[in-house]
């Protein structure tokens, strides 16, 4: 997982330099990719960049395919739709995901697989 995380951090910094978009990295834990399929987002990131109310969002992968999901503002996380994204992309514990907010409710999502 360490290599995937370091690669994801490097990608994050490069994207930030080239785009200026808000970006964060999440290392996938078991709760993110199995069972409840819950993805908590960094609280400070949400306060600064996301709506203060629950809303539909879109997760766009590197192939430009979009997945609808639902952002829960009070819980600063993604629930409905996240499971579908995880399963469609074969995410597993230890993978790292770079989230780039390219529009107010659209994330470009980059996956860095664990080695």
MDTraj code that builds the backbone (N, CA, C; nanometers):
import mdtraj as md
import numpy as np

residues = "UNK UNK UNK UNK UNK UNK UNK UNK UNK UNK UNK UNK UNK UNK UNK UNK UNK UNK UNK UNK UNK UNK UNK UNK UNK UNK UNK UNK UNK UNK UNK UNK UNK UNK UNK UNK UNK UNK UNK UNK UNK UNK UNK UNK UNK UNK UNK UNK UNK UNK UNK UNK UNK UNK UNK UNK UNK UNK UNK UNK UNK UNK UNK UNK UNK UNK UNK UNK UNK UNK UNK UNK UNK UNK UNK UNK UNK UNK UNK UNK UNK UNK UNK UNK UNK UNK UNK UNK UNK UNK UNK UNK UNK UNK UNK UNK UNK UNK UNK UNK UNK UNK UNK UNK UNK UNK UNK UNK UNK UNK UNK UNK UNK UNK UNK".split()
xyz = np.array([
    [0.0819, -0.1195, 0.0000],
    [0.0000, 0.0000, 0.0000],
    [0.0863, 0.1260, 0.0000],
    [0.2015, 0.1217, 0.0624],
    [0.2885, 0.2383, 0.0726],
    [0.3261, 0.2929, -0.0651],
    [0.3589, 0.2039, -0.1600],
    [0.3962, 0.2484, -0.2946],
    [0.2776, 0.3152, -0.3633],
    [0.1595, 0.2565, -0.3509],
    [0.0403, 0.3142, -0.4131],
    [0.0124, 0.4516, -0.3531],
    [0.0281, 0.4653, -0.2229],
    [0.0011, 0.5928, -0.1581],
    [0.0996, 0.6995, -0.2057],
    [0.2265, 0.6647, -0.2112],
    [0.3278, 0.7610, -0.2569],
    [0.3026, 0.8030, -0.4018],
    [0.2648, 0.7082, -0.4855],
    [0.2333, 0.7390, -0.6248],
    [0.1111, 0.8303, -0.6334],
    [0.0102, 0.8029, -0.5505],
    [-0.1110, 0.8848, -0.5488],
    [-0.0799, 1.0273, -0.5022],
    [0.0057, 1.0421, -0.4029],
    [0.0436, 1.1750, -0.3538],
    [0.1178, 1.2514, -0.4633],
    [0.2060, 1.1847, -0.5349],
    [0.2771, 1.2490, -0.6462],
    [0.1796, 1.2937, -0.7546],
    [0.0825, 1.2084, -0.7853],
    [-0.0186, 1.2424, -0.8853],
    [-0.0995, 1.3633, -0.8386],
    [-0.1365, 1.3630, -0.7121],
    [-0.2128, 1.4742, -0.6562],
    [-0.1376, 1.6056, -0.6727],
    [-0.0108, 1.6068, -0.6387],
    [0.0691, 1.7293, -0.6482],
    [0.0824, 1.7757, -0.7927],
    [0.1021, 1.6839, -0.8861],
    [0.1125, 1.7192, -1.0271],
    [-0.0193, 1.7777, -1.0786],
    [-0.1311, 1.7142, -1.0430],
    [-0.2623, 1.7652, -1.0840],
    [-0.2886, 1.9031, -1.0248],
    [-0.2513, 1.9212, -0.9004],
    [-0.2721, 2.0510, -0.8344],
    [-0.1907, 2.1600, -0.9049],
    [-0.0665, 2.1294, -0.9402],
    [0.0180, 2.2265, -1.0101],
    [-0.0385, 2.2614, -1.1475],
    [-0.0872, 2.1595, -1.2189],
    [-0.1319, 2.1829, -1.3563],
    [-0.2733, 2.2394, -1.3655],
    [-0.3586, 2.2130, -1.2670],
    [-0.4983, 2.2550, -1.2785],
    [-0.5420, 2.3582, -1.1748],
    [-0.4860, 2.3509, -1.0568],
    [-0.5307, 2.4371, -0.9487],
    [-0.6597, 2.3909, -0.8828],
    [-0.7147, 2.2775, -0.9291],
    [-0.8393, 2.2248, -0.8732],
    [-0.8166, 2.1709, -0.7317],
    [-0.9209, 2.1727, -0.6485],
    [-0.9123, 2.1083, -0.5164],
    [-0.8981, 1.9567, -0.5346],
    [-0.8062, 1.8974, -0.4612],
    [-0.7750, 1.7553, -0.4782],
    [-0.7457, 1.6930, -0.3417],
    [-0.7858, 1.5659, -0.3252],
    [-0.7450, 1.4912, -0.2071],
    [-0.7244, 1.3449, -0.2451],
    [-0.6544, 1.2715, -0.1587],
    [-0.6243, 1.1302, -0.1799],
    [-0.6880, 1.0494, -0.0685],
    [-0.7480, 0.9367, -0.1057],
    [-0.8023, 0.8426, -0.0069],
    [-0.7399, 0.7064, -0.0312],
    [-0.6857, 0.6483, 0.0732],
    [-0.6377, 0.5109, 0.0697],
    [-0.7565, 0.4228, 0.1076],
    [-0.7885, 0.3264, 0.0232],
    [-0.9082, 0.2451, 0.0440],
    [-0.8901, 0.1485, 0.1608],
    [-0.9844, 0.1587, 0.2545],
    [-0.9905, 0.0675, 0.3676],
    [-1.1017, -0.0327, 0.3409],
    [-1.1088, -0.1354, 0.4214],
    [-1.2094, -0.2399, 0.4018],
    [-1.3504, -0.1817, 0.3980],
    [-1.3811, -0.0866, 0.4869],
    [-1.5161, -0.0296, 0.4922],
    [-1.5519, 0.0496, 0.3663],
    [-1.4505, 0.0924, 0.2912],
    [-1.4748, 0.1664, 0.1672],
    [-1.5103, 0.0748, 0.0512],
    [-1.4627, -0.0500, 0.0560],
    [-1.4727, -0.1376, -0.0616],
    [-1.5509, -0.2668, -0.0386],
    [-1.6002, -0.2885, 0.0834],
    [-1.6832, -0.4056, 0.1115],
    [-1.7918, -0.3658, 0.2117],
    [-1.8873, -0.4511, 0.2315],
    [-1.9898, -0.4293, 0.3333],
    [-2.0717, -0.3038, 0.3118],
    [-2.0490, -0.2041, 0.3960],
    [-2.1276, -0.0816, 0.3911],
    [-2.0970, 0.0105, 0.2753],
    [-1.9798, -0.0060, 0.2130],
    [-1.9400, 0.0775, 0.0996],
    [-1.9605, 0.2259, 0.1310],
    [-1.9037, 0.2700, 0.2397],
    [-1.9113, 0.4089, 0.2807],
    [-1.7783, 0.4768, 0.2523],
    [-1.7823, 0.5988, 0.1989],
    [-1.6594, 0.6737, 0.1755],
    [-1.6686, 0.8086, 0.2447],
    [-1.6014, 0.8193, 0.3581],
    [-1.5931, 0.9474, 0.4272],
    [-1.4907, 1.0357, 0.3571],
    [-1.5233, 1.1608, 0.3410],
    [-1.4341, 1.2560, 0.2755],
    [-1.3701, 1.3465, 0.3802],
    [-1.2542, 1.4061, 0.3490],
    [-1.1912, 1.4971, 0.4453],
    [-1.2843, 1.6139, 0.4791],
    [-1.3098, 1.6331, 0.6070],
    [-1.4050, 1.7335, 0.6524],
    [-1.3688, 1.8732, 0.6039],
    [-1.2442, 1.9108, 0.6172],
    [-1.2018, 2.0454, 0.5762],
    [-1.2207, 2.0654, 0.4260],
    [-1.1904, 1.9627, 0.3467],
    [-1.2114, 1.9687, 0.2018],
    [-1.3595, 1.9948, 0.1724],
    [-1.4468, 1.9225, 0.2401],
    [-1.5909, 1.9380, 0.2179],
    [-1.6387, 2.0771, 0.2557],
    [-1.5923, 2.1278, 0.3696],
    [-1.6333, 2.2615, 0.4136],
    [-1.5945, 2.3687, 0.3131],
    [-1.4763, 2.3549, 0.2560],
    [-1.4249, 2.4561, 0.1635],
    [-1.4811, 2.4439, 0.0220],
    [-1.5148, 2.3203, -0.0212],
    [-1.5387, 2.2985, -0.1633],
    [-1.6721, 2.2386, -0.2048],
    [-1.7449, 2.1782, -0.1121],
    [-1.8685, 2.1089, -0.1503],
    [-1.9913, 2.1788, -0.0935],
    [-2.1081, 2.1523, -0.1516],
    [-2.2317, 2.2158, -0.1020],
    [-2.2576, 2.1837, 0.0448],
    [-2.3319, 2.2711, 0.1103],
    [-2.3650, 2.2520, 0.2519],
    [-2.4901, 2.1667, 0.2690],
    [-2.5453, 2.1193, 0.1581],
    [-2.6648, 2.0353, 0.1615],
    [-2.6367, 1.9051, 0.0859],
    [-2.7158, 1.8031, 0.1140],
    [-2.7037, 1.6755, 0.0424],
    [-2.7296, 1.6998, -0.1054],
    [-2.6547, 1.6312, -0.1903],
    [-2.6713, 1.6520, -0.3339],
    [-2.6177, 1.5347, -0.4143],
    [-2.6709, 1.5212, -0.5344],
    [-2.6172, 1.4230, -0.6284],
    [-2.4834, 1.4752, -0.6799],
    [-2.3880, 1.3844, -0.6958],
    [-2.2581, 1.4190, -0.7536],
    [-2.2276, 1.3174, -0.8623],
    [-2.1234, 1.3442, -0.9393],
    [-2.0802, 1.2520, -1.0430],
    [-1.9327, 1.2196, -1.0226],
    [-1.9003, 1.0917, -1.0318],
    [-1.7622, 1.0444, -1.0259],
    [-1.7229, 1.0042, -1.1677],
    [-1.6250, 1.0724, -1.2253],
    [-1.5829, 1.0474, -1.3627],
    [-1.4468, 0.9791, -1.3598],
    [-1.4382, 0.8591, -1.4193],
    [-1.3115, 0.7864, -1.4180],
    [-1.2207, 0.8338, -1.5307],
    [-1.1024, 0.7736, -1.5410],
    [-1.0039, 0.8149, -1.6403],
    [-1.0491, 0.7883, -1.7836],
    [-1.1458, 0.6990, -1.8018],
    [-1.2008, 0.6708, -1.9347],
    [-1.3185, 0.7638, -1.9664],
    [-1.3420, 0.8614, -1.8773],
    [-1.4504, 0.9595, -1.8927],
    [-1.5902, 0.9015, -1.8713],
    [-1.5994, 0.7836, -1.8108],
    [-1.7297, 0.7244, -1.7770],
    [-1.7731, 0.7805, -1.6421],
    [-1.8971, 0.8254, -1.6339],
    [-1.9482, 0.8844, -1.5113],
    [-2.0364, 0.7896, -1.4329],
    [-2.0276, 0.7982, -1.3013],
    [-2.1127, 0.7221, -1.2112],
    [-2.1819, 0.8209, -1.1183],
    [-2.3140, 0.8120, -1.1123],
    [-2.3896, 0.8979, -1.0217],
    [-2.3728, 0.8472, -0.8790],
    [-2.3571, 0.9391, -0.7855],
    [-2.3448, 0.9056, -0.6444],
    [-2.4164, 1.0138, -0.5642],
    [-2.4185, 0.9971, -0.4317],
    [-2.4891, 1.0941, -0.3482],
    [-2.3983, 1.1378, -0.2346],
    [-2.3806, 1.2681, -0.2232],
    [-2.2995, 1.3284, -0.1175],
    [-2.3887, 1.3670, -0.0005],
    [-2.3533, 1.3187, 0.1188],
    [-2.4259, 1.3524, 0.2412],
    [-2.3454, 1.4589, 0.3160],
    [-2.3934, 1.5822, 0.3108],
    [-2.3189, 1.6959, 0.3647],
    [-2.2924, 1.6849, 0.5147],
    [-2.3927, 1.6498, 0.5921],
    [-2.3761, 1.6430, 0.7380],
    [-2.2750, 1.5359, 0.7793],
    [-2.2639, 1.4318, 0.6998],
    [-2.1712, 1.3221, 0.7297],
    [-2.0420, 1.3320, 0.6499],
    [-2.0311, 1.4329, 0.5644],
    [-1.9155, 1.4546, 0.4762],
    [-1.8689, 1.3239, 0.4116],
    [-1.9610, 1.2606, 0.3406],
    [-1.9261, 1.1353, 0.2758],
    [-2.0144, 1.1033, 0.1575],
    [-1.9742, 1.0004, 0.0851],
    [-2.0475, 0.9526, -0.0310],
    [-2.1070, 0.8172, 0.0027],
    [-2.2377, 0.8035, -0.0232],
    [-2.3024, 0.6753, 0.0035],
    [-2.3554, 0.6170, -0.1267],
    [-2.4810, 0.6397, -0.1562],
    [-2.5434, 0.5801, -0.2749],
    [-2.4590, 0.6084, -0.3988],
    [-2.4304, 0.5042, -0.4751],
    [-2.3500, 0.5165, -0.5952],
    [-2.2047, 0.4780, -0.5756],
    [-2.1544, 0.4937, -0.4525],
    [-2.0149, 0.4584, -0.4274],
    [-1.9931, 0.3082, -0.4465],
    [-2.0867, 0.2259, -0.4000],
    [-2.0753, 0.0798, -0.4151],
    [-2.0616, 0.0430, -0.5632],
    [-2.1454, 0.1026, -0.6455],
    [-2.1398, 0.0744, -0.7889],
    [-2.0029, 0.1111, -0.8458],
    [-1.9509, 0.2277, -0.8082],
    [-1.8200, 0.2705, -0.8568],
    [-1.7116, 0.1706, -0.8151],
    [-1.7153, 0.1304, -0.6885],
    [-1.6158, 0.0346, -0.6359],
    [-1.6188, -0.0958, -0.7150],
    [-1.7384, -0.1502, -0.7340],
    [-1.7515, -0.2782, -0.8030],
    [-1.7150, -0.2673, -0.9505],
    [-1.7575, -0.1621, -1.0174],
    [-1.7253, -0.1442, -1.1588],
    [-1.5757, -0.1277, -1.1834],
    [-1.5053, -0.0733, -1.0850],
    [-1.3627, -0.0468, -1.1020],
    [-1.2735, -0.1451, -1.0257],
    [-1.3338, -0.2423, -0.9616],
    [-1.2557, -0.3460, -0.8928],
    [-1.1660, -0.2928, -0.7831],
    [-1.2110, -0.1908, -0.7126],
    [-1.1297, -0.1357, -0.6042],
    [-1.1173, -0.2362, -0.4906],
    [-0.9987, -0.2424, -0.4335],
    [-0.9730, -0.3302, -0.3196],
    [-0.9016, -0.2517, -0.2111],
    [-0.9031, -0.3072, -0.0919],
    [-0.8322, -0.2471, 0.0204],
    [-0.6865, -0.2266, -0.0196],
    [-0.6340, -0.1094, 0.0074],
    [-0.4953, -0.0789, -0.0257],
    [-0.4793, 0.0039, -0.1518],
    [-0.5798, 0.0014, -0.2405],
    [-0.5752, 0.0907, -0.3563],
    [-0.5862, 0.2338, -0.3049],
    [-0.5342, 0.3282, -0.3818],
    [-0.5472, 0.4695, -0.3477],
    [-0.6238, 0.5388, -0.4587],
    [-0.7055, 0.6339, -0.4200],
    [-0.7884, 0.7050, -0.5162],
    [-0.7630, 0.8547, -0.5001],
    [-0.7356, 0.9198, -0.6134],
    [-0.7151, 1.0645, -0.6162],
    [-0.8453, 1.1261, -0.6671],
    [-0.9021, 1.2164, -0.5883],
    [-1.0263, 1.2849, -0.6233],
    [-0.9937, 1.4292, -0.6599],
    [-1.0266, 1.4680, -0.7820],
    [-1.0039, 1.6040, -0.8310],
    [-1.1398, 1.6678, -0.8581],
    [-1.1725, 1.7734, -0.7863],
    [-1.3012, 1.8402, -0.8036],
    [-1.2912, 1.9326, -0.9256],
    [-1.3456, 1.8867, -1.0392],
    [-1.3313, 1.9616, -1.1640],
    [-1.4483, 2.0569, -1.1896],
    [-1.5604, 2.0364, -1.1236],
    [-1.6774, 2.1239, -1.1268],
    [-1.7398, 2.1152, -0.9878],
    [-1.8324, 2.2043, -0.9525],
    [-1.8843, 2.2045, -0.8149],
    [-1.9317, 2.0689, -0.7617],
    [-1.9857, 1.9811, -0.8478],
    [-2.0319, 1.8508, -0.7987],
    [-1.9850, 1.7358, -0.8889],
    [-1.8702, 1.7567, -0.9531],
    [-1.8133, 1.6518, -1.0391],
    [-1.6681, 1.6275, -0.9990],
    [-1.6398, 1.5015, -0.9633],
    [-1.5040, 1.4599, -0.9319],
    [-1.4458, 1.3798, -1.0473],
    [-1.3253, 1.4145, -1.0888],
    [-1.2462, 1.3277, -1.1766],
    [-1.1722, 1.2354, -1.0792],
    [-1.1781, 1.1046, -1.1062],
    [-1.1251, 1.0070, -1.0117],
    [-1.0143, 0.9258, -1.0777],
    [-0.8986, 0.9220, -1.0138],
    [-0.7834, 0.8458, -1.0620],
    [-0.7543, 0.7351, -0.9625],
    [-0.7355, 0.6157, -1.0132],
    [-0.7109, 0.4993, -0.9277],
    [-0.5651, 0.4584, -0.9376],
    [-0.5012, 0.4427, -0.8221],
    [-0.3643, 0.3920, -0.8152],
    [-0.3711, 0.2588, -0.7427],
    [-0.3424, 0.1530, -0.8159],
    [-0.3536, 0.0170, -0.7602],
    [-0.2375, -0.0140, -0.6666],
    [-0.2700, -0.0911, -0.5620],
    [-0.1635, -0.1376, -0.4738],
    [-0.0755, -0.2355, -0.5513],
    [0.0482, -0.2397, -0.5158],
    [0.1445, -0.3261, -0.5876],
    [0.1360, -0.4691, -0.5390],
])
top = md.Topology()
chain = top.add_chain()
for i, resn in enumerate(residues, 1):
    res = top.add_residue(resn, chain, resSeq=i)
    for name in ("N", "CA", "C"):
        top.add_atom(name, md.element.get_by_symbol(name[0]), res)
traj = md.Trajectory(xyz[None], top)
